[in-house]
Amino acid sequence: MADHSKLRAAILIISETASKDPATDKGIPALQEVFAEKAGDRWTFNETRIVPDSVLDIQRAITGWSDGEEFFNLVLTSGGTGFTVKDVTPEAVSPLIHKHAPGLVHGMLAASLKVTPFAMMARPVAGVRNKTLILTLPGSPKGAKENLEAVLPQLVHACQQAAGADSRSLHVGGTKKLEQDAGLQPPKQEATLVQGHHHHSHDHGHSHSHGQGGHSGPKAHTKPEDRPPISNDPSAGPTRRYRESPYPMLSVDDALQLIDQHTPEPTVISVPVNESLVGSVLASDVAARESVPAFRASTVDGYAIIASNHIMVPSTKGIFPVTGVSHAQAGEVPALQIGEVARITTGAPLPPKATSVVMVEDTVLRSMTDDGMEEDEIEVLTGDIKDGENVREVGSDVMAGDVVMKKGEGITAVGGELGLLASVGTREVSIYRKPVVGVLSTGDEIVPHDRQGDLRLGEVRDTNRPTLLTAIRGSGFEAVDLGIASDKPGALEEALRAALRTVDVLVTTGGVSMGELDLLKPTLERALGGTIHFGRVAMKPGKPTTFATVPIKPTAGGTHDAQKVVFALPGNPASAVVTFHLFVLPALHKLGGVSPRGLPRVKVVLAEAVRCDARRAEFHRVVVGVDGEGGLRAVSTGVQRSSRIGSFKGANALVCLPAREGRVEKGERVDALLMGMVGGEV
């Protein structure tokens, strides 16, 4: 069992050689030795790993250790921090950092410079991602040990703070207490030589700013603008923007996992049973308040009678007076006596003491009342009527207390579920509240699709917004049209703030690539305090798709900040629609309690060969129909450019093509995600 009183550390060795032959690695034992000899009993090593010099492999290892609930407090990397072509560790780690720690970097460099001037060739990175402290150490075991030993005493305190420990309690006793607990000696006040004499300064009332001794305060050795930012700074201008995206390229599966991890759990509400329930999912079991039927009822039109196997009735065959009538309506019905019958309609309650119903087809009329309006006597033509014949007993459909619907079941538009709930007297149910989804287009070049007049140079009609609004509503969720937001930073920030006050999920299109006016990511992070969980996906189309959460202050009576979900989709129309179905829909399903989540996956046979992309999985728009043998066949919709919304005309599925060289041949079976109903033969 894990010891939760200790801080958890992991070691990542980055080496082409060691990744092929782990026996050659000396870094892991060297770093473990430092902890064993100098760190006391505050740490435990739960995991080590060796990867090649690959940005994606490095990022996958670190995010796997830092992004889950069972996070590691400290991740140490060793290797790849130099100037060779293969050294990519700083480039892999820097974009992952949420809070940079230049002080730790300075401490490691200062220690190395005491050993060799060549330490200035190192490129260490340090900082916090989520609740995990990350340090990059040199690749040589000796250099890695020296760097780690330089900052090791401070790491317990740093990791406790990063993990969310109360700062006040950590700092009780002040800096001296922290230094003492860490086993550090405070810097001694150095004596100064004044005109050849040994002199200690005691003049605390004067400035020490231009003396060689004194109590100088902490001094940062880098400027804020020189430190790696979390995203482009809109105020810095195009010359300072990233030339390459700082966000790691995730696989589609990894992106879906992050969406599931960071999408809030559904909210449970109580609502009346009426037509507005259609499309909702039950959040708890529903038990019948009443039995159905609530009384013994006839299943046919005929005559209520006391059965022939009754002890006092030798036979039901013969002539009987009609002493009463029972219709399918509320009211009292007089008791039936032996030798009498009562006319009864389908669904009507049996008179007291009646045991059975004889069908009208098994009788003939023998006499009428004097006015000719009613039956006086009828003859029953059979003597074989038994107890319970043609009778629906109390609770024969549903007994009071029986569970009629289970948690997680949906209310469909077919009507059966709503009818069932109504039939057992259910007046209110608990459901998962369906999220309200807002759709916002961004960009000063975007104009409403129905604007009168010709387009001016550079203008683009807004096809994304009406398309996504239709897709959201067609999926059973409420969609709010938020219009078009300007690319200007202040206007975009205000549009996002206003949107997040009114919707649960915000879907934007445009502004997520690498242009100087692509401001969605920096506005979400810098202005709104949001967290971008991924900013690039290895897929085609839709690579710059971004998923973020933004904290919103609680409403009156609330106790915790709410998390609003934001999907910033690419501006190209085909990309926007593909990424909606692939990423947004599963999040809406989770928030609405729908299971299974996302589009249904089926196997289809390709009607033609389709070329694959060597680096990215592709989601190819197709029409799926039935082939001549009853299987499913997929026909491409043609050119698949991300800007071509026409590739969705008639499409009812996305064929999932793997990232590989070559192509998928005609007749091969591949996975497809169904967006709509499967039609006839194609």
C-alpha positions in Angstrom: 0.0 0.0 0.0 1.3 3.5 -0.9 2.6 5.6 2.0 0.7 8.9 1.6 2.7 10.6 4.3 5.7 10.7 1.9 6.2 12.8 -1.2 6.2 10.8 -4.5 9.0 11.3 -7.0 9.6 9.8 -10.4 12.7 9.8 -12.6 12.6 10.1 -16.4 15.9 9.3 -18.3 16.1 10.7 -21.8 18.6 8.8 -23.8 18.6 7.1 -27.2 21.2 4.6 -26.0 19.5 3.7 -22.7 16.1 3.5 -24.3 17.4 0.6 -26.4 19.4 -1.0 -23.6 18.3 0.0 -20.1 21.3 -1.8 -18.6 23.5 1.0 -19.8 21.7 3.6 -17.8 23.6 5.0 -14.7 21.3 8.0 -14.2 18.5 6.3 -12.2 20.8 4.7 -9.6 22.8 7.9 -9.3 19.7 10.0 -8.5 18.3 7.4 -6.2 21.6 7.4 -4.3 21.3 11.2 -3.7 17.8 10.7 -2.2 18.9 7.7 -0.1 21.9 9.5 1.4 20.7 13.1 1.7 16.9 13.4 1.6 16.0 11.6 4.8 12.7 9.7 4.8 10.5 12.3 3.2 10.5 10.7 -0.3 9.4 7.6 -2.0 10.3 6.6 -5.6 7.3 4.9 -7.2 8.3 5.0 -10.9 11.2 5.3 -13.3 11.2 5.4 -17.0 13.6 5.7 -20.0 12.6 7.3 -23.3 14.4 8.4 -26.4 15.1 12.0 -27.4 11.5 12.5 -28.5 9.4 15.5 -27.6 6.2 13.5 -27.8 7.6 10.6 -25.6 8.9 13.1 -23.0 5.6 15.0 -22.8 3.6 11.8 -22.6 5.6 10.5 -19.7 5.5 13.9 -17.8 1.8 14.5 -18.4 1.0 10.9 -17.4 2.7 11.6 -14.0 1.3 15.1 -13.5 -2.2 15.3 -14.9 -4.1 12.5 -13.0 -5.5 12.3 -9.5 -2.6 10.1 -8.4 0.0 12.7 -9.4 3.7 12.6 -8.5 5.0 15.5 -6.4 8.3 15.6 -8.2 9.4 14.6 -11.7 13.1 14.6 -12.4 14.4 14.3 -16.0 18.0 13.6 -16.9 19.4 14.2 -20.3 18.7 16.2 -23.5 19.5 19.7 -22.0 22.5 20.5 -24.2 23.0 22.0 -27.6 23.2 18.9 -29.8 20.7 18.4 -32.5 18.9 15.6 -30.5 18.7 17.6 -27.3 15.0 18.5 -27.1 14.2 18.2 -23.4 13.7 22.0 -22.7 11.6 22.3 -25.8 9.4 19.4 -24.6 9.1 20.5 -21.0 8.8 24.3 -21.2 5.3 24.3 -22.9 4.0 21.9 -20.1 4.9 24.3 -17.3 2.1 26.4 -15.7 4.4 28.2 -13.2 8.1 28.6 -14.0 10.7 28.5 -11.2 13.7 30.5 -12.4 15.1 30.5 -8.8 15.6 26.7 -8.9 17.2 27.0 -12.4 19.6 29.6 -11.0 20.4 27.5 -8.0 21.3 24.5 -10.2 23.4 26.6 -12.7 25.3 28.3 -9.8 26.2 25.0 -8.3 27.4 23.6 -11.7 29.4 26.8 -12.4 31.5 26.2 -9.3 32.6 22.9 -10.8 33.1 23.9 -14.5 32.6 27.0 -16.6 31.0 24.8 -19.3 27.9 24.6 -17.1 26.8 27.8 -18.8 26.1 25.5 -21.8 23.3 23.8 -19.9 19.6 24.7 -20.6 17.8 23.6 -17.4 14.0 24.1 -17.0 12.1 24.1 -13.7 8.5 24.7 -12.8 5.1 23.4 -11.7 2.5 21.7 -13.8 -0.8 21.3 -12.0 0.5 20.0 -8.6 3.8 18.5 -9.8 7.3 20.1 -9.6 9.4 19.3 -12.7 13.2 19.7 -12.8 15.4 18.9 -15.9 18.9 17.7 -14.9 22.0 17.1 -17.1 22.5 13.8 -18.7 25.7 12.9 -17.0 25.2 11.1 -13.7 27.8 13.4 -12.0 26.2 16.6 -13.3 22.7 15.3 -12.5 23.8 14.6 -8.9 25.4 18.0 -8.5 22.3 19.8 -9.7 20.0 17.8 -7.6 22.1 18.2 -4.5 22.1 22.0 -5.0 18.3 22.3 -4.7 17.4 19.1 -2.8 16.9 20.8 0.6 14.2 23.2 -0.8 12.3 20.5 -2.7 10.1 19.3 0.2 8.8 22.8 0.8 8.4 23.5 -2.9 6.4 20.3 -3.5 4.2 20.9 -0.4 3.3 24.3 -1.7 2.7 23.0 -5.3 0.4 20.3 -3.9 -1.8 22.9 -2.3 -0.6 22.9 1.4 -1.7 25.8 3.5 0.9 28.5 3.1 0.3 30.1 6.5 1.0 26.8 8.4 4.0 26.1 6.2 5.6 29.5 7.1 5.0 29.4 10.8 8.3 30.4 12.4 9.4 32.4 9.4 12.4 31.8 7.1 14.7 30.7 9.9 12.4 27.9 10.8 12.2 26.8 7.1 16.0 26.9 6.8 16.4 24.9 10.0 13.8 22.3 8.9 15.6 21.9 5.5 19.0 21.6 7.2 20.2 24.9 5.6 22.6 27.4 7.1 21.5 31.0 6.6 24.1 33.1 4.7 26.6 34.7 7.0 26.9 38.5 7.0 30.2 39.2 5.3 32.7 41.7 6.7 33.8 44.5 4.4 37.3 46.1 4.2 37.2 49.9 4.5 40.5 51.6 3.7 42.5 48.6 4.7 40.7 48.0 8.0 38.5 45.0 8.9 35.1 46.6 9.5 31.6 45.2 10.4 28.7 47.5 9.4 26.2 48.1 12.2 24.5 51.1 10.7 21.0 49.7 10.0 19.5 53.1 9.5 21.3 53.8 6.3 20.8 52.5 2.8 23.0 49.5 1.9 22.2 49.8 -1.8 25.6 50.8 -3.0 27.8 49.0 -0.5 29.6 45.7 -1.2 28.1 44.2 2.0 24.7 44.6 3.7 21.4 42.9 3.5 20.6 42.8 -0.2 17.2 41.4 -1.0 16.4 38.6 -3.6 17.3 39.6 -7.1 15.9 37.8 -10.2 18.4 37.3 -13.0 15.9 37.1 -15.8 13.4 39.6 -17.0 9.7 38.6 -17.0 9.5 39.1 -20.8 12.4 36.7 -21.3 10.7 33.8 -19.4 8.7 31.3 -21.4 5.0 32.4 -21.4 2.1 30.1 -21.1 0.7 31.3 -24.4 1.2 34.2 -26.9 1.1 37.6 -25.3 -1.3 39.6 -27.5 0.3 42.9 -26.4 3.8 41.7 -27.5 3.1 42.0 -31.2 3.6 39.5 -34.1 7.4 39.5 -33.7 7.3 37.9 -30.3 4.7 35.2 -31.0 5.5 31.6 -31.1 6.9 30.3 -34.4 5.8 26.8 -33.3 3.0 25.8 -31.1 4.0 25.4 -27.5 1.3 22.9 -26.9 2.1 19.2 -27.0 0.6 17.2 -29.9 -1.7 14.7 -28.3 -3.3 11.6 -29.8 -7.1 11.6 -30.3 -7.4 9.0 -27.5 -5.3 11.1 -25.1 -7.4 14.2 -25.9 -10.6 12.3 -25.2 -9.2 11.1 -21.9 -8.5 14.6 -20.8 -12.0 15.8 -21.9 -13.5 13.0 -19.8 -11.2 13.8 -16.8 -11.9 17.6 -16.8 -15.5 17.8 -17.8 -17.6 18.2 -14.6 -19.9 15.5 -13.4 -23.5 16.0 -14.3 -25.9 18.0 -12.1 -29.0 16.2 -10.7 -32.3 18.1 -10.7 -35.9 17.1 -9.9 -38.5 17.9 -12.6 -42.2 17.1 -13.2 -43.2 14.3 -15.5 -44.3 16.0 -18.7 -43.3 16.3 -22.4 -40.2 18.3 -21.5 -38.6 15.1 -20.2 -37.9 13.9 -23.7 -34.2 13.5 -24.2 -33.4 13.5 -20.5 -31.6 10.7 -18.6 -32.8 9.5 -15.2 -30.5 10.1 -12.3 -32.1 7.6 -10.0 -34.4 4.5 -10.1 -38.1 5.2 -10.3 -40.5 2.9 -8.3 -44.2 2.6 -9.1 -46.4 4.6 -6.7 -49.4 2.6 -7.8 -50.2 -0.9 -9.1 -51.3 -1.2 -12.8 -54.0 -2.0 -13.0 -55.2 -0.7 -9.7 -58.3 -2.8 -9.9 -59.4 -6.1 -11.4 -60.3 -5.2 -15.0 -61.9 -6.8 -18.0 -59.7 -7.6 -21.0 -62.8 -8.0 -23.3 -66.2 -6.6 -24.0 -68.7 -9.1 -22.4 -70.4 -10.0 -19.2 -69.0 -10.2 -15.7 -70.0 -13.5 -14.1 -69.2 -15.9 -11.2 -67.1 -18.7 -12.7 -68.4 -22.3 -13.2 -65.7 -23.8 -11.0 -67.1 -21.7 -8.1 -68.4 -24.0 -5.3 -72.0 -22.7 -5.7 -72.1 -22.5 -9.5 -72.3 -25.9 -11.3 -72.2 -24.2 -14.7 -72.1 -20.8 -16.5 -74.2 -22.1 -19.3 -77.8 -20.9 -19.3 -79.9 -17.7 -19.2 -78.9 -14.9 -16.8 -80.5 -11.6 -15.9 -78.4 -8.5 -16.7 -78.4 -6.7 -13.3 -75.8 -4.0 -13.9 -73.4 -2.3 -16.3 -69.7 -1.5 -15.7 -68.0 1.0 -18.1 -64.4 2.0 -18.2 -65.0 5.1 -16.1 -65.0 6.1 -12.5 -67.9 5.2 -10.3 -69.4 2.6 -8.0 -70.3 -0.8 -9.3 -72.9 -2.9 -7.4 -71.9 -6.4 -6.2 -72.7 -9.4 -8.4 -74.7 -12.3 -7.0 -74.7 -16.0 -8.1 -77.0 -16.4 -11.1 -76.5 -12.8 -12.3 -74.3 -11.1 -15.0 -73.3 -7.5 -15.5 -72.5 -6.0 -18.9 -68.8 -4.8 -18.9 -66.5 -3.1 -21.4 -62.8 -3.6 -22.0 -60.8 -2.0 -19.2 -63.7 -1.6 -16.8 -63.5 -2.8 -13.2 -65.2 -6.1 -12.3 -68.1 -5.8 -10.0 -67.5 -7.0 -6.4 -67.7 -10.9 -6.1 -67.4 -11.4 -9.9 -64.7 -13.8 -10.8 -64.5 -13.8 -14.6 -65.8 -12.3 -17.9 -67.5 -14.2 -20.6 -66.9 -12.7 -24.1 -69.9 -11.2 -25.8 -69.2 -13.6 -28.7 -70.2 -16.5 -26.4 -73.6 -15.0 -25.6 -77.0 -14.2 -27.3 -79.6 -11.7 -26.3 -82.8 -13.4 -25.0 -85.0 -10.4 -23.9 -85.0 -6.6 -23.5 -86.5 -4.2 -21.0 -90.0 -2.9 -21.7 -88.7 0.3 -23.4 -86.4 -1.7 -25.6 -83.3 0.3 -24.5 -81.6 -2.2 -22.3 -80.8 -5.9 -22.2 -82.9 -7.8 -19.7 -81.6 -11.4 -20.1 -78.8 -13.0 -22.0 -77.9 -16.6 -22.6 -74.3 -17.8 -22.0 -73.5 -20.5 -24.6 -70.6 -22.2 -22.7 -70.3 -23.8 -19.3 -66.5 -23.7 -19.2 -65.8 -20.2 -17.9 -63.1 -20.5 -15.2 -61.9 -18.2 -12.4 -59.8 -15.3 -13.7 -60.8 -15.8 -17.3 -60.5 -12.5 -19.4 -59.5 -10.6 -16.2 -56.4 -8.5 -15.7 -55.5 -8.8 -12.0 -54.4 -6.0 -9.7 -50.7 -5.3 -10.4 -50.5 -7.8 -13.2 -48.7 -5.2 -15.3 -46.8 -3.4 -12.5 -47.0 -3.8 -8.7 -46.7 -0.8 -6.4 -43.1 -0.5 -5.3 -41.6 -2.2 -8.4 -38.7 -0.4 -10.2 -40.2 0.6 -13.5 -37.1 2.6 -14.8 -33.5 2.5 -13.7 -30.9 5.2 -13.3 -29.2 5.9 -16.6 -32.2 5.1 -18.8 -33.3 7.8 -21.2 -36.7 9.3 -22.0 -37.1 8.9 -25.8 -39.5 10.7 -28.2 -41.1 7.4 -29.0 -43.2 7.9 -25.9 -43.1 4.5 -24.1 -41.0 5.7 -21.2 -43.1 8.8 -20.6 -46.3 6.7 -20.8 -44.9 4.2 -18.3 -44.0 6.9 -15.8 -47.4 8.4 -16.1 -49.2 5.1 -15.8 -47.8 4.4 -12.3 -48.6 7.8 -10.9 -45.1 9.3 -11.1 -45.3 13.0 -10.7 -41.6 14.0 -10.3 -38.3 12.3 -11.3 -34.6 13.1 -10.8 -32.7 13.6 -14.0 -29.3 14.8 -15.1 -29.7 18.5 -16.2 -28.9 18.8 -19.9 -26.1 21.4 -20.4 -26.8 24.7 -22.2 -24.3 25.1 -25.1 -23.3 28.4 -26.5 -21.8 28.8 -30.0 -19.6 31.8 -30.7 -17.8 32.6 -34.0 -14.6 34.7 -33.8 -12.9 36.9 -36.3 -13.3 40.4 -37.8 -13.4 38.8 -41.2 -16.5 36.8 -40.3 -19.9 38.2 -41.4 -23.4 36.7 -40.9 -24.2 34.1 -43.5 -27.4 35.8 -44.5 -26.1 39.4 -44.8 -27.3 41.1 -47.9 -24.9 42.2 -50.6 -21.7 40.8 -52.0 -18.6 40.0 -49.9 -15.8 42.5 -49.7 -12.2 41.4 -50.1 -11.2 39.3 -47.1 -14.8 38.7 -45.7 -16.0 35.2 -45.0 -19.6 34.1 -44.5 -20.2 32.5 -41.1 -21.1 28.9 -41.9 -19.7 27.3 -38.7 -22.2 28.9 -36.3 -25.5 27.8 -38.0 -24.0 24.4 -38.7 -22.9 23.8 -35.1 -26.2 25.1 -33.7 -28.0 22.6 -35.9 -25.8 19.8 -34.8 -26.1 20.6 -31.1 -29.9 20.8 -31.3 -30.1 17.7 -33.4 -28.2 15.9 -30.6 -30.8 16.8 -28.1 -29.2 19.8 -26.3 -30.2 23.4 -26.0 -28.0 25.7 -28.1 -27.6 29.4 -27.7 -26.5 31.6 -30.6 -23.8 34.0 -29.3 -23.1 35.7 -32.5 -19.7 36.8 -33.8 -16.9 38.2 -31.6 -14.1 40.6 -32.7 -10.5 39.5 -32.8 -9.6 42.6 -30.7 -8.3 41.4 -27.3 -10.7 43.5 -25.1 -13.7 42.7 -27.3 -12.9 39.0 -27.3 -12.4 38.8 -23.6 -15.7 40.6 -22.9 -17.6 38.3 -25.3 -16.1 35.2 -23.6 -16.9 36.5 -20.1 -20.5 37.2 -21.1 -20.9 33.8 -22.7 -19.5 31.9 -19.7 -22.1 33.7 -17.5 -25.0 32.2 -19.5 -23.9 28.8 -20.8 -22.4 25.6 -19.4 -20.3 24.7 -22.4 -18.9 27.3 -24.8 -18.0 26.3 -28.3 -16.0 28.8 -30.4 -14.6 28.6 -33.9 -11.5 30.3 -35.2 -8.6 32.0 -33.5 -6.7 28.9 -32.3 -3.9 28.6 -34.8 -0.5 30.4 -35.0 -1.5 33.8 -36.5 -1.0 37.1 -34.7 -4.8 37.5 -34.3 -5.4 34.0 -33.0 -6.2 35.1 -29.5 -8.5 32.4 -28.1 -5.7 30.5 -26.1 -4.0 33.6 -24.6 -7.3 35.2 -23.7 -8.6 32.0 -22.0 -5.3 31.6 -20.0 -4.2 35.1 -19.3 -7.4 37.1 -19.1 -9.9 34.5 -17.8 -7.5 32.4 -15.6 -8.5 29.3 -17.5 -6.5 26.0 -17.9 -5.8 24.7 -21.4 -5.7 21.0 -21.1 -4.7 20.5 -24.7 -4.0 22.8 -27.6 -3.1 20.4 -30.5 -4.3 17.0 -31.6 -2.6 14.7 -34.1 -5.6 14.5 -36.3 -6.8 15.6 -39.8 -8.8 17.8 -39.9 -8.7 19.7 -36.6 -5.1 19.8 -35.5 -5.4 23.1 -33.5 -8.5 22.0 -31.5 -8.3 23.4 -28.0 -10.0 22.2 -24.8 -10.0 24.3 -21.7 -11.8 24.9 -18.4 -12.5 28.3 -16.8 -13.3 28.8 -13.1 -16.5 30.8 -12.5 -17.3 32.2 -9.0 -20.1 30.4 -7.2 -23.6 31.9 -7.3 -25.5 32.8 -4.1 -25.5 29.8 -1.8 -22.8 28.0 -3.7 -19.6 26.8 -1.9 -17.2 26.0 -4.8 -16.1 27.7 -7.9 -17.8 26.2 -11.0 -15.9 24.9 -13.9 -17.1 26.0 -17.3 -16.0 23.9 -20.3 -14.7 25.6 -23.4 -14.0 24.0 -26.8 -12.1 26.3 -29.2 -12.5 24.6 -32.5 -10.7 25.4 -35.7 -12.2 28.0 -38.1 -12.2 25.8 -41.2 -15.8 24.5 -41.5 -15.0 20.8 -42.0 -12.6 20.9 -39.1 -15.2 22.5 -36.8 -17.9 19.9 -37.6 -15.5 16.9 -37.3 -14.1 18.1 -33.9 -17.6 18.8 -32.6 -18.7 15.2 -33.2 -15.4 13.8 -32.0 -14.7 15.9 -28.9 -17.7 18.2 -27.9 -20.4 15.5 -28.2 -18.8 13.2 -25.6 -18.5 16.0 -23.1 -22.2 17.0 -23.6 -23.1 13.3 -23.1 -21.2 13.2 -19.8 -22.8 16.4 -18.6 -26.2 15.1 -19.6 -25.7 11.6 -18.1 -25.9 10.0 -21.5 -24.3 6.6 -22.0 -22.5 5.4 -24.0 -20.8 8.7 -24.9 -19.9 9.9 -28.3 -20.8 8.6 -31.7 -21.5 4.9 -32.2 -18.7 3.0 -33.8 -19.3 0.4 -36.5 -17.3 -1.6 -39.1 -17.7 -0.6 -42.7 -16.2 -1.8 -46.0 -14.5 0.9 -48.2 -16.0 1.3 -51.6 -12.7 2.8 -52.9 -9.1 3.1 -51.8 -8.3 6.1 -49.5 -4.8 7.5 -48.9 -3.7 7.8 -45.3 -1.6 10.6 -43.7 1.7 9.4 -42.4 1.7 11.6 -39.2 -2.0 12.2 -38.3 -5.1 10.1 -37.9 -7.7 11.2 -40.4 -11.5 11.3 -40.1 -12.7 11.0 -43.7 -16.3 12.0 -44.4 -18.4 9.2 -46.0 -21.9 8.1 -46.9 -22.6 4.7 -45.2 -25.3 2.5 -46.6 -26.2 -1.2 -46.9 -24.3 -3.2 -49.5 -25.9 -6.0 -51.5 -25.1 -8.6 -48.8 -26.5 -6.8 -45.8 -23.2 -5.3 -44.6 -22.3 -1.6 -44.3 -20.4 0.1 -47.2 -18.7 3.5 -47.1 -18.4 5.9 -50.1 -16.2 9.0 -49.8 -17.8 12.4 -50.2 -14.9 13.6 -52.3 -12.2 16.2 -51.6 -11.6 16.3 -47.9 -10.0 19.8 -47.5 -10.6 21.2 -44.0 -12.1 24.3 -45.5 -14.6 22.4 -47.7 -17.9 22.1 -45.8 -19.3 20.5 -49.0 -17.5 17.3 -47.9 -20.3 16.9 -45.3 -23.1 17.1 -47.9 -24.9 13.8 -47.5 -22.3 12.4 -45.1 -23.6 10.3 -42.2 -20.3 8.9 -40.9 -16.6 9.5 -40.3 -14.2 6.8 -41.4 -11.3 6.5 -39.0 -8.1 6.2 -41.0 -4.9 5.4 -39.1 -1.7 7.5 -39.2 0.5 5.5 -41.6 2.2 5.5 -45.0 0.3 4.3 -48.0 -3.5 3.8 -48.2 -6.4 1.7 -47.1 -7.4 -0.4 -50.0 -10.9 -0.8 -51.5 -12.8 -3.6 -49.8 -10.9 -3.3 -46.5 -12.9 -3.2 -43.3 -12.4 -0.1 -41.2 -14.0 1.7 -38.2 -16.5 4.4 -38.8 -18.3 6.8 -36.4 -22.0 7.2 -37.3 -23.3 10.7 -37.3 -26.8 9.9 -38.6 -29.1 7.1 -39.8 -27.8 4.5 -42.2 -29.7 4.7 -45.5 -30.3 2.2 -48.3 -27.8 0.7 -50.7 -24.8 2.8 -51.8 
